[in-house]
Amino acid sequence: MDKTKIERALQSATDTKEFLIDSGSIFNIPDIFKKHFPDSKVTIVADDNTYMAAGRVINDKLKSAGLHVIKQFVFPGLPMLHADYKHVENLRNFLKKHNAIAVAVGSGTINDIVKLASQENNQKYIVAPTAASVDGYSAFGASILMNGFKQTIKCAAPLAIVADIQVLKNAPPEMTAAGYADLLGKITAGADWIISDSIGVEDIGTTSWKMVQKDLRKWISQPKKLLKGDSQAIENLFEGLIMSGLAMQTQTSSRPASGTEHLFSHTWEMQNLKKDGIPISHGFKVGIGTLAASAIMETIFSKEIKSIDIDKACAKYPSLEEREKQVRNAFSGTLIGNRNGGGWADSQSNEGKQNGGPCIDRRIVDQTGDGVVDMIVATSLAKHLTKERLRDRLKLIRSQWNDMRLKVRNQLLPFSELKEMLTSANCPITPDQINLSREQVKETFFLAQMIRERYTVLDLAYELGWLEDCAEETFSSGAYL
């Protein structure tokens, strides 16, 4: 690991001041805690599994070091813990009652819960990751399910990250594979940022871009070695995940590490996607989302734009009122998903096609009322252009097309290569492996475009009037997914 590069990244990060990765590094946590939180009480926050993996050892070391250790806060290991806001509230109240600083011991869910609970108490915290499974350890913000809507809530990243290679090596292999899929998604996330930058929607931040993209090819180059538990491959993977989070801190946004592939994942998380009753990991959803994003990018940028009829495109573009109807039609009764099992129900209705939206299963009932749909409508309308602005946007897209296409193609890896890399890391590569049909993935192109203001290739296709045709072309070709 390039320590100079890490030090530079920490200097530009807003919150994290220390990052330590080595064998046995968890034994340094007492000294790190004393350095940053002198005279403070401390508690371990974990679940049953992560407490056994590392929490108990850390707890004993903290006690041996003479720190004021209060009773640990341990979530049940089963059922699988979700980053639901109710858990944030419970932990926040516990930390406030005991005036204690948390040491989070776990993976993404534990970290996000501790991150937001600490923020709401105006506290910092330390995290000891137990798996190289997500980039969220060092990320600015926590991904939390609140009132049925998965959202990234702004809050400070940990003050220190202490990763023990031996602990990471002993993580379940599927968690390491999920981390690999999450990191591979930075390929398409970078392409989305290039698109946004090319048409002046969101400029690329040079520092945060380099933090993720400069060494990305190296970090994702050894998927087969990850399966064998190779220490260097795991260290490279974890470095990439942490650098992605530090880039998000630097940018104060998830833009450096999140694009279309994450919008797919967020959509499926809100739909409570499961297989055999077990929620699909964030990384595996991102992996399938990466393939979907790559596929439609290849389809879109295979086209020429010189002949686009801007007058016709503007005439077809819906008004705000029409767009609201489309969004409500697409989402009413679909979010939060099937509480009794995995994925969507089997049959599909054509009702969603009536207003130009995707085909949605109407048997899935929104258990939270209209609040979630209202939030999605507001988000979608906030980025919906007037026809005058659309005309200007399309002229700009046309003028930038060749340069943008070249940059995107240079950023992307071929779809077939991404698929091979995910296969080598033992990640899912087909929708059925995460309990989705090809048709459901195709519909997600429409849903994912609606749920966030972030500009991606889906917005580009929507504004060009190409989204429906390109989604259909991508899936009818037989070359993808």
Number of C-alpha atoms within 10 A of each C-alpha: 10 7 10 9 12 18 14 11 22 20 15 17 24 19 21 25 17 16 19 17 17 14 14 13 16 25 16 14 23 20 14 17 22 14 10 15 14 11 11 14 17 26 22 26 27 30 25 16 17 25 24 12 19 19 26 16 13 21 23 13 17 23 14 11 13 9 19 13 19 16 11 18 17 19 19 11 13 9 8 11 14 16 20 19 19 15 18 21 14 12 22 20 16 14 21 16 9 13 16 20 25 25 27 29 30 24 24 23 23 25 29 29 26 32 32 26 28 26 18 15 14 11 19 22 26 26 28 30 27 29 28 32 30 31 26 24 31 29 33 29 25 25 24 23 18 15 15 23 23 21 16 16 15 16 20 24 34 29 19 24 26 23 24 22 23 17 21 24 20 13 18 13 20 18 22 29 27 28 30 34 31 26 29 29 27 28 25 29 28 23 26 29 26 22 27 21 16 20 20 13 13 15 13 19 15 9 14 26 20 15 24 26 20 11 14 22 14 13 23 20 15 20 25 16 15 25 17 13 17 14 17 14 21 27 22 21 29 27 22 29 30 26 29 32 30 33 31 29 26 25 21 19 17 22 23 29 31 25 28 29 29 26 27 26 25 23 23 28 23 18 23 22 26 23 15 11 12 13 18 22 20 22 28 25 28 31 32 28 30 30 25 26 30 27 21 24 24 18 15 23 16 11 10 12 16 10 7 14 11 17 11 10 17 19 10 11 19 18 15 15 9 12 19 19 16 21 26 18 22 28 25 19 21 21 23 23 25 20 16 9 16 21 25 24 13 9 9 15 12 12 16 21 14 12 16 18 22 26 21 25 21 20 16 19 16 22 16 14 13 13 13 21 24 16 13 21 21 16 16 19 17 12 14 20 16 13 17 9 12 18 17 11 20 22 15 14 20 18 14 14 20 15 10 21 22 11 15 22 15 11 18 18 15 15 21 14 10 21 21 15 21 24 15 16 24 20 26 20 22 17 18 12 14 21 16 19 17 14 14 18 20 18 19 23 24 23 23 21 24 26 24 21 16 22 20 26 25 27 24 21 19 16 20 21 17 16 21 18 11 20 23 15 14 21 18 10 9 8 10 17 19
